[in-house]
Amino acid sequence: MRLLILAMIARLVAGCGGAPKPAATAKKGSTYLASIAVKGNRAVPPDDLLDGLALKKAKSTGHPVDPYLLELDTRRIRGAYLRLGFFDVKVTSTVENPTGEQRVIFQVVEGPRSTTSIDRNSFPGLPAEVRLEDALALVELRDGDPFDYEKFDDAKTKLLLLVQDAGYPHVAMDASVVADRERRRANVRYAFEPGIRARFGDVTIRGVDAFPDLRRAIANRIAWDSHGWYAASAVARTQQQLYELGRFSTVNVEPEKTDRLASSIPVKITVRLTPRHEAKVGGGVGADTATYEGRVRGSALLIPEWFPLWTLAADGRVAVQKLRNPTDGQDDSAIFRTRALFSATRADMFLPFLRGDFAVGYELNAVEAYTASGPIARVGASYPLTRRVTVRAGWTFNYFSFSNLSDALDDAARTELGFRRNNGFERNGAFQQALIADLRDNRLAPRRGLYFDLRVSEGTRLAGSALTYLQINPDFRVYYPLTETIVLAGRLRGGTILGQVPITERYFSGGAQNHRGFSERQLSPSRSRIVDVPDPDPAKPPKPTLFTVTVGGAAVLETGLELRIPVGALFGGELGLTLFVDAGDVTQRLSDLDPFHLHVATGLGLSYKVAGIKIRLDFAQRLNRKELGEPEIPITEDPNDRSRFRFTLFHLGIGETF
């Protein structure tokens, strides 16, 4: 079965990337274009030259060579070389077999490639307020580099913004490349006409006349000093910050630059309010090797008309999980999880950009070892130190009762894990702090950048807790593009609880978003116990049955590495392939965690992205260590039975793994 699945994946990948079939419309005895080839090219791969040629359509449809398109394609290939600094390139084209099966051959004589000439004289007219070093840093080309017109062209907009940020809203630029064929040099030149230096003028705000709180919030998000020097980046940052406020469906920040001689630039800000009411209903299903799961979620949102910086919300969630193939000693009944939460959020609470949130609710969480239910509450505030770095502080509280304890937990295990504390209740209050630095280029589908998240919780009596502990959870991710399309992504996540470990804060791993070598929550310490289970036939004695249940740990370490490879388009969506390695462990104590002896799994995944939603199907194979959950009480085994070491798993998930 495993080989069959891999063969199907290989066939699908080959089918998406293979060469097109010969034209079906070509008839015997007719004239048609059969092939296109490039000869003499060394610096540019043939696929880069042939991709996008007009003649490729004639080849795919079985039509003959069009002389006009042949001339256009000859110029296209020559242009590709000119953009790379091959100013003496010569490209000719010939058609073999004017009738019948035609073959087009483009012959290239590349000639020498020119190098870039760029220095302080390459920026005539650069204003004195702009440092030459800053301008040079925006051009990817360096003096002596092989010339590349794309890199030369990419710098134009950046250089214009650099000068505009120095107070020159009307700057114009004439960018050119002069070929020195004798010296084989491409002389790069960015000539500026800066115009009048200007300051920001008066700001007009439209669209919130009836809401002074919103007008004040807009004024607090203007990213330039009153009547300071004009800066295009401040205009863009203001628009982004107004969108992030979450109150406007459209935002226009328009500097009035019609008068090129004006030394003051008025700005008009026009906004349109978002709808004040919103309701959402959604759900999903998932599966892995061990379980099925279904989820339903509904939420409602209200922005009070006269308190537009407040958001009132209600959120309800229900999840059902069931084992696929329960064994003796495993509870095969469905596991339910529910949560109802009512929250209020206030933007600009006491200070601009300071966001406060308050929530109360009720939670019922059934897991393998127990069912916890009770009220929950939280209060918190977050503040952006910079556009990419946010700090948060808050307080959380829950008061859970426990029921449906697993038969795998004997009295000693129940005492050790904390079920005997406080008469079967857990009162947990904690102060929390977080530092979040998001330096990714895209939050949903990152290709480049870093992400760091450090969360710390202190359970103390001052926070209303019956437990005293310190919890630390760091999370680090990195993304690096190996090519224009292939991305290498890595993650390192850890966590530990020092002191009295709350039952509901214990760590688990495994599943589509964590360690894919294990089913959901199954990378975890466990407890086992042999129980005499009555036989349905009263005449037969009770049957000794081993019960095993995961209980979670006080320390976790996870790491993963992914190679994300796009394969091609399929039915209007994007097909992708992922190669991954996951490693990790969950232990009872931090001292038991050995970073050099982790559970390691490798595998591959297929993904399909349509309408912005990415669906993943991952296959994983564990490489080392025994199964978790091995009974602590010895059981007679067949030494020749190696079936329990076949660890192939699959996971169905939505979105990126991390």
VENBELGI-V704078 format. One record per helix or strand of 3 or more residues. SS is the DSSP state (~ for helix, > for strand). FROM is the first residue (numbers start at 1). LEN is the number of residues. If there is no record, write none. Layout:
SS|FROM|LEN, SS|FROM|LEN
//
This chain:
~|2|16, >|32|8, ~|46|5, ~|55|7, ~|67|16, >|90|7, >|101|9, >|115|3, ~|120|3, ~|132|6, ~|149|16, >|172|9, >|185|9, >|199|8, ~|212|9, ~|232|13, >|248|8, >|264|10, >|277|12, >|291|12, >|310|14, >|335|12, >|355|12, >|371|14, >|389|15, ~|411|7, ~|421|4, >|425|14, >|449|11, ~|461|3, >|469|13, >|487|13, ~|503|3, >|526|8, >|543|8, >|555|16, >|573|15, ~|590|3, >|599|12, >|613|10, ~|643|3, >|649|6
//
